[in-house]
Amino acid sequence: MPAPTWSSAKAKVQLKLSVQRLRTVQQKREALAKSSRRDIALSLEKGKIESARIKVEAVINEDINLELLELLELYCELLIARFGLLDQNTREPDPGIKEGVCAIIYAAQRIEVKELHVFREILVQKYGREFSTAVMENRGDCVSDRVLKKLLVETPSAQLVDGYLTEISKAYGVKWSSSAKDEPAKPVGMASCVIDLLTGLLQDQTQTPEEAPDSLPSYSEEGPSIAKLPDLPPTEEEDKATRQTTSTTTAPKDNPGDGFEALARRFQELKKH
């Protein structure tokens, strides 16, 4: 006869409840994972690569946990299908169900499914604390490697993270590749406009006199004529320098390097306002 604490009816009902609960938890977590993937795609689209990578690590861990839940559900279904072996009065489980029994005793307390916790206690009472302790210590490698791997706590590799990001970007039609993750962000606003202006002036200084545009600022010994820059009224010194340049019949030779340095200094002053 089975041990006095063993109840076939209770064990069978608890097994079926565990299967139903495991499926419900999987469905809820899959829905949350889908929402997380949409958030990751949005982060990629906005260029928030580091934020996307952190979120992907959480998604990877959640996927591994979902695989563990699926494994435990399969083991519960196996025990239901072979319940006659489970109902035997033996000190150790039959080889046909031992893998499932060991997996549930070892992993059930590591997941948040109360119904499975109850069934685990039923198994512990049936087979005894000594057997359960041996399972928890994985003596004789009685716990499946698939279960052990799902319970490992480790940081996902960079290759795995990139693989997830690539697949998510494809699924949501976001243009992204792993080679683009280190691109610096472009300046915006006033700083962007002034930097573009400085870059254009630097390129203009390398042109020949025939190629140079008519709007290129003239230079004098006092430095560049800032009055030619848009939306910037000339100062008194600049107005004086302009009058001196206009009254002179022959302008001195330009020094592009010195002029650009003066303009750069003016740019630094603009940034302070």
Secondary structure, 3 states (H helix, E strand, C coil): CCCCCCCHHHHHHHHHHHHHHHHHHHHHHHHHHHHHHHHHHHHHHCCCHHHHHHHHHHHHHHHHHHHHHHHHHHHHHHHHHCHHHHCCCCCCCCHHHHHHHHHHHHHHHHCCCHHHHHHHHHHHHHHCHHHHHHHHCCHHHCCCHHHHHHCCCCCCCHHHHHHHHHHHHHHCCCCCCHHHCCCCCCCCCHHHHHHHHHHHHHHHCCCCCCCCCCCCCCEECCEECHHHCCCCCCCHHHHHHHHHHHHCCCCCCCCHHHHHHHHHHHHHHHHCC
